[in-house]
Amino acid sequence: MSIQRELEERLSRRPEELAVCYVDLDRFKAFNDHYGFKRGDEVIQATADVLLKASGAHGSPTDFVGHIGGDDFIVLTSREKAEALCEAIVRDFDAMARQLYDEEDRARGFLLHTDRKGNSVKVPLLSVSIALVTSDTQPLTHPGQIARIGAELKAYAKQFERSVYVKERRGKP
């Protein structure tokens, strides 16, 4: 089933129980440019594996995991399981991601990468930003609304230089 259809179906049934996790890799482009697309593909596959395993262990039996494209994923879960699931994703992603680097880069804690202008830059290791959208602060009514909230939260999460999940808290009584 497509992501759009799955989201619409869940919204039509029990939107108050829905939690949507937008998962985005941070600094993936630098990793992909540095190590090549084959290793970049390994990052995408390994991230999907982390999401599936975390969902199976910490999510709901009806969780849906989808690859939006590029380095973006989505997990549809229940509100009651969402925060524990996000915590597991962050923990498991960080453990997995370090292993994808060459020993020297892993020990140093960053990539020495050449940017588009030919400058040498220090790029922190991969991390994951998760935007957690639930109906805690407002009713969820349609996919566009969820995507807008998710984009705002994801932009905020990306300000951190570590793996993190953020949840909407504005407007909460």
Secondary structure, 3 states (H helix, E strand, C coil): CCHHHHHHHHHHHCHHHEEEEEEEEECHHHHHHHHCHHHHHHHHHHHHHHHHHHHHHHCCCCCEEEEEECCEEEEEEEHHHHHHHHHHHHHHHHHHHHCCCCHHHHHHCEEEEECCCCCEEEEECCEEEEEEEECCCCCCCCHHHHHHHHHHHHHHHCCCCCCEEEECCCCCC
